[in-house]
Amino acid sequence: MIDPVDELRREALSIAEVTSVSGLGRTKIYEAIRNGSLIAHKAGRRTIVLPNDLKAYLAALPVA
C-alpha cells in the first residue's frame, strides 16, 4: 500500500487515490466534482484530480 503522504507528491491522483488520501467516499468526491467545488480533469476516460485542487477543496470545507 502506498503511503497517503506519498500520494500527495504525485502530479495527479485517481479518484481511488483521492478517496484514500481524503477519507471521503467516491459519492462525495463525484458530487463535489459535479457541483464545481472540486476541480477534476479528464485524461481519456480517467478522471484525475491535481493535489493542489484537492488541498483547496479540503481547506474550503466548513469547520465543524
Secondary structure, 3 states (H helix, E strand, C coil): CCCHHHHHCCCCEEHHHHHHHHCCCHHHHHHHHHCCCCCCEEECCEEEECHHHHHHHHHHCCCC
